[in-house]
Amino acid sequence: MASPRRSLSRVQERIGTSHSITDLSQKIDFYDQWASDYDQDVAILDYRAPRLAVDCLASAFPFSPQEALLLDVACGTGLVAVELQKRGFCHLHGVEGSKNMLELAKQRGLYQQLSLCVLGPEALPAPSDHYDAVMVVGALSDGQVPYSAVSELLRVTKSGGLVCLTTRSNPSNLPYKEALEAELARLEQAGRWKRVLVHTVDQWERATSEKEAAGSSGSSHGFISGIIYLYCKQETTPSKTMGV
Protein backbone atom coordinates (compact mmCIF):
# COMPACT_ATOMS: atom_id res chain seq x y z
CA MET A 1 0.00 0.00 0.00
CA ALA A 2 1.29 3.45 -0.89
CA SER A 3 2.13 5.79 1.96
CA PRO A 4 0.12 9.00 2.56
CA ARG A 5 0.69 11.71 -0.03
CA ARG A 6 3.92 13.55 0.68
CA SER A 7 4.89 17.16 0.17
CA LEU A 8 6.71 18.29 -2.95
CA SER A 9 9.88 18.90 -0.93
CA ARG A 10 9.88 15.31 0.38
CA VAL A 11 9.36 13.96 -3.12
CA GLN A 12 12.14 16.17 -4.49
CA GLU A 13 14.47 14.84 -1.81
CA ARG A 14 13.68 11.23 -2.67
CA ILE A 15 14.04 11.72 -6.42
CA GLY A 16 17.21 13.72 -5.92
CA THR A 17 18.57 10.71 -4.04
CA SER A 18 17.59 8.46 -6.94
CA HIS A 19 19.42 10.70 -9.41
CA SER A 20 22.56 10.60 -7.29
CA ILE A 21 22.86 6.78 -7.19
CA THR A 22 25.23 5.58 -9.89
CA ASP A 23 25.78 1.99 -8.73
CA LEU A 24 23.41 -0.33 -10.57
CA SER A 25 22.69 -2.75 -7.73
CA GLN A 26 22.04 0.12 -5.34
CA LYS A 27 19.75 1.74 -7.90
CA ILE A 28 17.71 -1.45 -8.26
CA ASP A 29 17.40 -1.77 -4.47
CA PHE A 30 16.24 1.85 -4.33
CA TYR A 31 13.55 1.23 -6.95
CA ASP A 32 12.39 -1.93 -5.18
CA GLN A 33 11.80 0.13 -2.04
CA TRP A 34 10.26 3.02 -3.99
CA ALA A 35 7.85 0.95 -6.10
CA SER A 36 4.68 1.33 -4.01
CA ASP A 37 5.01 5.14 -3.93
CA TYR A 38 6.46 5.65 -7.40
CA ASP A 39 3.34 6.64 -9.35
CA GLN A 40 2.24 9.04 -6.62
CA ASP A 41 5.66 10.66 -6.35
CA VAL A 42 6.26 11.23 -10.06
CA ALA A 43 2.77 12.74 -10.34
CA ILE A 44 3.68 15.22 -7.60
CA LEU A 45 6.88 16.00 -9.51
CA ASP A 46 4.87 16.67 -12.71
CA TYR A 47 6.89 14.04 -14.55
CA ARG A 48 5.74 14.30 -18.17
CA ALA A 49 8.14 12.02 -20.02
CA PRO A 50 5.78 9.05 -20.65
CA ARG A 51 3.09 11.16 -22.30
CA LEU A 52 5.53 13.33 -24.28
CA ALA A 53 7.58 10.39 -25.55
CA VAL A 54 4.50 8.45 -26.64
CA ASP A 55 3.18 11.57 -28.38
CA CYS A 56 6.41 11.75 -30.41
CA LEU A 57 6.32 8.07 -31.28
CA ALA A 58 2.65 8.14 -32.26
CA SER A 59 3.09 11.24 -34.44
CA ALA A 60 5.80 9.52 -36.50
CA PHE A 61 4.45 5.96 -36.50
CA PRO A 62 3.91 4.93 -40.13
CA PHE A 63 1.46 2.05 -39.64
CA SER A 64 -1.66 1.20 -37.68
CA PRO A 65 -0.81 1.16 -33.95
CA GLN A 66 -3.28 -1.68 -33.41
CA GLU A 67 -1.07 -3.99 -35.48
CA ALA A 68 2.29 -3.03 -33.97
CA LEU A 69 4.34 -4.93 -31.40
CA LEU A 70 6.22 -2.63 -28.99
CA LEU A 71 8.85 -3.17 -26.31
CA ASP A 72 8.94 -0.91 -23.26
CA VAL A 73 12.44 -1.16 -21.75
CA ALA A 74 12.85 -0.32 -18.05
CA CYS A 75 9.06 -0.17 -17.97
CA GLY A 76 8.79 0.56 -14.23
CA THR A 77 5.18 0.42 -13.06
CA GLY A 78 3.81 0.73 -16.59
CA LEU A 79 3.23 4.46 -17.01
CA VAL A 80 4.38 4.32 -20.64
CA ALA A 81 1.96 1.46 -21.33
CA VAL A 82 -0.92 3.58 -20.04
CA GLU A 83 -0.05 6.28 -22.58
CA LEU A 84 0.50 3.78 -25.40
CA GLN A 85 -2.90 2.21 -24.85
CA LYS A 86 -4.56 5.65 -25.05
CA ARG A 87 -3.10 6.00 -28.56
CA GLY A 88 -4.19 2.58 -29.77
CA PHE A 89 -1.03 0.54 -29.15
CA CYS A 90 -2.22 -2.69 -27.57
CA HIS A 91 0.47 -5.31 -28.24
CA LEU A 92 3.02 -4.49 -25.56
CA HIS A 93 5.99 -6.29 -24.03
CA GLY A 94 8.02 -4.89 -21.13
CA VAL A 95 11.28 -5.52 -19.33
CA GLU A 96 12.29 -4.13 -15.95
CA GLY A 97 15.19 -4.63 -13.53
CA SER A 98 13.24 -4.09 -10.29
CA LYS A 99 11.10 -7.04 -9.18
CA ASN A 100 8.72 -4.84 -7.22
CA MET A 101 8.26 -2.42 -10.10
CA LEU A 102 7.65 -5.35 -12.44
CA GLU A 103 4.94 -6.72 -10.16
CA LEU A 104 3.09 -3.41 -10.24
CA ALA A 105 3.39 -3.31 -14.04
CA LYS A 106 1.81 -6.79 -14.16
CA GLN A 107 -1.12 -5.57 -12.09
CA ARG A 108 -2.02 -2.97 -14.74
CA GLY A 109 -2.83 -5.78 -17.16
CA LEU A 110 -1.60 -3.83 -20.18
CA TYR A 111 1.39 -5.98 -21.17
CA GLN A 112 1.10 -9.36 -22.90
CA GLN A 113 4.63 -10.25 -21.77
CA LEU A 114 6.83 -8.97 -18.95
CA SER A 115 10.36 -10.07 -18.10
CA LEU A 116 12.87 -9.31 -15.37
CA CYS A 117 15.93 -7.95 -17.18
CA VAL A 118 18.72 -5.53 -16.30
CA LEU A 119 19.73 -4.10 -19.66
CA GLY A 120 23.47 -3.55 -19.86
CA PRO A 121 24.74 -6.53 -17.89
CA GLU A 122 22.06 -8.61 -19.62
CA ALA A 123 20.85 -8.84 -23.20
CA LEU A 124 17.19 -8.23 -23.96
CA PRO A 125 15.13 -11.46 -23.83
CA ALA A 126 13.96 -11.17 -27.43
CA PRO A 127 15.11 -12.32 -30.87
CA SER A 128 16.66 -9.93 -33.35
CA ASP A 129 14.41 -7.89 -35.66
CA HIS A 130 11.36 -8.57 -33.49
CA TYR A 131 9.67 -5.27 -32.54
CA ASP A 132 8.05 -2.53 -34.58
CA ALA A 133 9.13 0.01 -31.97
CA VAL A 134 11.25 0.05 -28.81
CA MET A 135 11.02 2.70 -26.08
CA VAL A 136 13.25 3.64 -23.15
CA VAL A 137 11.65 6.42 -21.14
CA GLY A 138 13.32 7.83 -18.03
CA ALA A 139 16.02 5.19 -17.58
CA LEU A 140 18.91 6.56 -19.61
CA SER A 141 21.21 7.89 -16.90
CA ASP A 142 24.14 6.78 -14.75
CA GLY A 143 23.25 3.71 -12.69
CA GLN A 144 20.43 2.67 -15.01
CA VAL A 145 20.59 1.81 -18.71
CA PRO A 146 24.14 2.48 -19.98
CA TYR A 147 24.44 4.37 -23.26
CA SER A 148 26.51 1.47 -24.57
CA ALA A 149 23.34 -0.67 -24.52
CA VAL A 150 21.66 1.37 -27.28
CA SER A 151 22.91 -1.08 -29.91
CA GLU A 152 21.00 -3.84 -28.09
CA LEU A 153 17.81 -1.85 -28.57
CA LEU A 154 18.57 -1.71 -32.28
CA ARG A 155 19.16 -5.47 -32.40
CA VAL A 156 15.60 -6.31 -31.36
CA THR A 157 13.99 -3.62 -33.57
CA LYS A 158 12.80 -4.54 -37.05
CA SER A 159 14.36 -2.82 -40.04
CA GLY A 160 12.24 0.26 -40.59
CA GLY A 161 11.11 0.20 -36.95
CA LEU A 162 11.38 3.08 -34.51
CA VAL A 163 13.47 3.53 -31.37
CA CYS A 164 12.35 6.24 -28.93
CA LEU A 165 14.70 7.34 -26.14
CA THR A 166 14.59 10.05 -23.48
CA THR A 167 17.02 11.55 -21.02
CA ARG A 168 17.23 14.54 -18.67
CA SER A 169 19.13 17.76 -19.48
CA ASN A 170 19.75 18.89 -15.89
CA PRO A 171 23.36 19.67 -14.90
CA SER A 172 24.10 16.43 -13.07
CA ASN A 173 23.00 14.35 -16.07
CA LEU A 174 24.86 16.36 -18.74
CA PRO A 175 27.98 14.12 -18.88
CA TYR A 176 25.77 11.09 -19.50
CA LYS A 177 23.65 12.99 -22.05
CA GLU A 178 26.77 14.03 -23.98
CA ALA A 179 28.09 10.45 -24.01
CA LEU A 180 24.68 9.15 -25.10
CA GLU A 181 24.47 11.63 -27.96
CA ALA A 182 27.95 10.65 -29.13
CA GLU A 183 26.80 7.02 -29.25
CA LEU A 184 23.61 7.95 -31.11
CA ALA A 185 25.67 9.87 -33.67
CA ARG A 186 28.15 6.99 -34.03
CA LEU A 187 25.35 4.55 -34.84
CA GLU A 188 23.87 6.97 -37.37
CA GLN A 189 27.24 7.50 -39.06
CA ALA A 190 27.59 3.71 -39.26
CA GLY A 191 24.29 3.53 -41.14
CA ARG A 192 22.52 1.59 -38.37
CA TRP A 193 19.66 4.06 -38.04
CA LYS A 194 18.47 7.46 -39.19
CA ARG A 195 17.32 10.30 -36.98
CA VAL A 196 13.62 11.10 -37.25
CA LEU A 197 13.47 13.88 -34.67
CA VAL A 198 15.10 15.30 -31.57
CA HIS A 199 12.68 17.21 -29.37
CA THR A 200 13.77 19.32 -26.39
CA VAL A 201 11.17 19.84 -23.67
CA ASP A 202 11.66 22.80 -21.33
CA GLN A 203 9.36 21.60 -18.55
CA TRP A 204 10.27 17.93 -18.24
CA GLU A 205 9.81 17.51 -14.50
CA ARG A 206 10.18 19.67 -11.42
CA ALA A 207 13.79 20.23 -10.39
CA THR A 208 14.91 18.48 -7.23
CA SER A 209 17.04 21.47 -6.16
CA GLU A 210 17.97 25.00 -7.21
CA LYS A 211 21.31 23.66 -8.40
CA GLU A 212 19.59 21.19 -10.74
CA ALA A 213 17.30 23.91 -12.09
CA ALA A 214 20.22 26.24 -12.78
CA GLY A 215 21.28 26.19 -16.39
CA SER A 216 18.20 24.24 -17.51
CA SER A 217 15.87 25.94 -19.98
CA GLY A 218 12.88 25.18 -17.76
CA SER A 219 14.47 26.67 -14.66
CA SER A 220 12.37 29.85 -14.66
CA HIS A 221 9.38 27.73 -13.74
CA GLY A 222 11.25 25.44 -11.34
CA PHE A 223 11.53 22.65 -13.90
CA ILE A 224 14.44 20.88 -15.53
CA SER A 225 14.46 20.19 -19.25
CA GLY A 226 14.60 16.88 -21.04
CA ILE A 227 15.02 15.54 -24.53
CA ILE A 228 13.34 12.93 -26.73
CA TYR A 229 15.23 11.14 -29.51
CA LEU A 230 13.43 9.20 -32.23
CA TYR A 231 15.34 7.06 -34.73
CA CYS A 232 14.38 4.69 -37.53
CA LYS A 233 16.41 1.50 -37.94
CA GLN A 234 17.86 1.24 -41.43
CA GLU A 235 17.38 -1.73 -43.71
CA THR A 236 20.16 -4.26 -43.21
CA THR A 237 18.16 -7.38 -44.16
CA PRO A 238 15.25 -7.99 -46.52
CA SER A 239 12.23 -5.91 -45.52
CA LYS A 240 9.93 -7.38 -42.90
CA THR A 241 6.23 -6.64 -42.61
CA MET A 242 5.36 -4.65 -39.51
CA GLY A 243 2.90 -6.29 -37.16
CA VAL A 244 2.53 -8.97 -34.52
N, C-alpha and C positions, 0 to 999 in steps of 0.2 A: 504494500500500500504506500502511495506517495505521502510524503510528509506535508504538513500544512504549508500553504503558499508563503514563500519567503519574500523579503524585500529585494528590490533591485540591487542594492549594495551587497547583500549576501550572495546573490546569484553571480554578480560580477566577480566577487572574490573566488567563488568556486570555479568559474570558467577561466579566470586568470590563472588559477592553479593548474587547470587542465592544459592550458597553452604552454605553461612553463615546463611540463614533464616531457623530456626527450627520450627517456628509456622506454622501449617498447613494452616490456613486461610490466613496468610500473604503470604505463598508460592503460594497458588492458585491465589491470586491477582497479584503477581509478574508475574506468567506465563500468566495470561490474558493480561497483559500489554506487555509482551515480544513476544506474539504469532506471530505477523506479521514479526518480525525480526529473529525468532528463527532459521529457516533453514539456513539463511545466516550466522548467528553468529556461529552456531556449525560447519559449513563448514570451517570458518576462523580458528576455534580452532582445526581443524583436528580431530573431534570427530568420532571415528571409531567403537563405540560399536554396532550400528545396524547391520553393515555388518559382524563383527566378531561373534556376537551372533548367527545370522542366519546361518553363515557358520558352527558353532558347531552343531546347531540343525539339519541342513540338512545332515551333515556327519553321524549322528547317527540315523536318522529317518528310521524306519524299514519297512515302507510301501510307497506306491506311494503318493507323495505330492499332486497330483491332487485330491485325494480322501479324504484328511484330513481336519478336521475342527479345526482351531486355534483361540485362544484368545490372543490378544495383550493388556496387562494391562498397564495403564498409557501410552496410545499410542501416546500422543502428537499430532504432525502434521502428523503422519503417515510414518515416516522414516523407521520404521521396516517393515511396509507393503510393501514399495517399494522394500526392499531387499528380502522379502518373495516371492513376485511375480516373481522376477528374477529367483528364484530357483523352480518355479512351484507350489508354494502354492497359491491357488486362492480362498479358502473358509475361509474368515477372518472376525472375529468379533473384536471389540475394545471397551475399556472403558477408560475414561479420566475424570479427575476432573476439568479441566479448560474449560469453555464454549468456549472461543475463540480458544483454541487449537483444541477442538473437531470440530469446524466449519471448520477449515482448513483441518483436516483429512477427513471430509466429501467431501470436494472439490476435493480430489485426486481420489475419485471414486473407491477405491480399497477394501473397506470394505462392506460386505453385511448387517452388523448391527453395529451401534455405539450407545453407551449409556453414559450418564453423570453419573459418579460414583466415589466417593472418597473412595478408598479401605482402610480399617482400621476402620473408623467410620461406614462405610456401607459395607454390604455384596455384593458380585458380583451378578449382575442380570442374573443368569444362574442356571439351575438345577444341581444337583450333577451328576458326572460321564458323563459329556457332551462333553468335548473337547479332541481331540487327542493330542494336545500340548497347553501349556500355556507359554507365555513369559512375563517377566518384564525386560525391558532394560532401564537402566539409572535412575530409580525412587526409587531404594532401598537406602535410606539415610534419615537422620533426617529431619523431616518436610515434607516427602513424604510418601511412602509406609512403614509402620512400619514392622519390622521383625516378629512381632507377627501375621501378616496377611498371612504368608506363608502357614499356614494350610488351609486357605480359597482358595488359589490357588490349593492345592491338592484336595479339595472337588469337584471342578468343572472339574477336569481332570479324564479321563477314567482310569480304571485299565490297566496298561501297557502303558499308555500315558507318555509323556515327559513334564517336567517343566524346563524351561531355565531362569536363573536369572543372573543379572550382578550387580556389585557394584564397586566403586572406591577404590583404595588402597592408596590414598594420606593421609598425616598425620591427617588432620582434620576429615576424615571419618573413621579412624581406630577403634575408639570405637564402631561405628555402625557395621562395618564389623565383628569385633570380636563377637558382640552379635548375628548378623545374622548367623555366622558360628556355634555358639553354638546351635541355633535353628535348623539349618539344620541337625546337628549331632544328636540332640534329636529326631527328626522325623525319622531319619534313624535307630537309636537304637530301636525305637518303632515299627519298621517294616512297616512304612507308605510308604517309598520309598527307592530306592537304588541308590547310586551315580553311574553315568555313566562316568562323567569326571569333572575335575576342571582344568581350563586353565587360567594361568596368562599371561597377555599381558603387556609387558613393555611400549609400546607407545600407551596408551589408548586415551589420549587427551592432548593438550598442558596445562602445568601448569598455573594456574592463578597468581602465585607469586613464588619467589625463595623459600619461606618457604614451599609452597605446594610441590615443586619439591624435596626439601631436603628429603632424606630418601626413595624416590621412585626409583624403579629400572630403570625407564625411565628418570631419572633426568639429565643424561649426555647429553641428546638431548633436554632438556627443556620440557619433557613430564612427566605426572604422569602415574602410572600403574593402571591396572584394572584387574578384575577377572570375569570369566564366570563359572557358576555352571550349570551342567546338571544332572537331576535326573529322574528316571523312577518310576512312582507310582506302588506300589506292589498290587498284586491281593488281594482284600478283599471281592469281590463279584464274582459271576460267570462271566467268561470272556465275554467281549463285543466286537463286531466286530468294528474295526476302520473304520471311514468314516463318511460322512455327514448323 
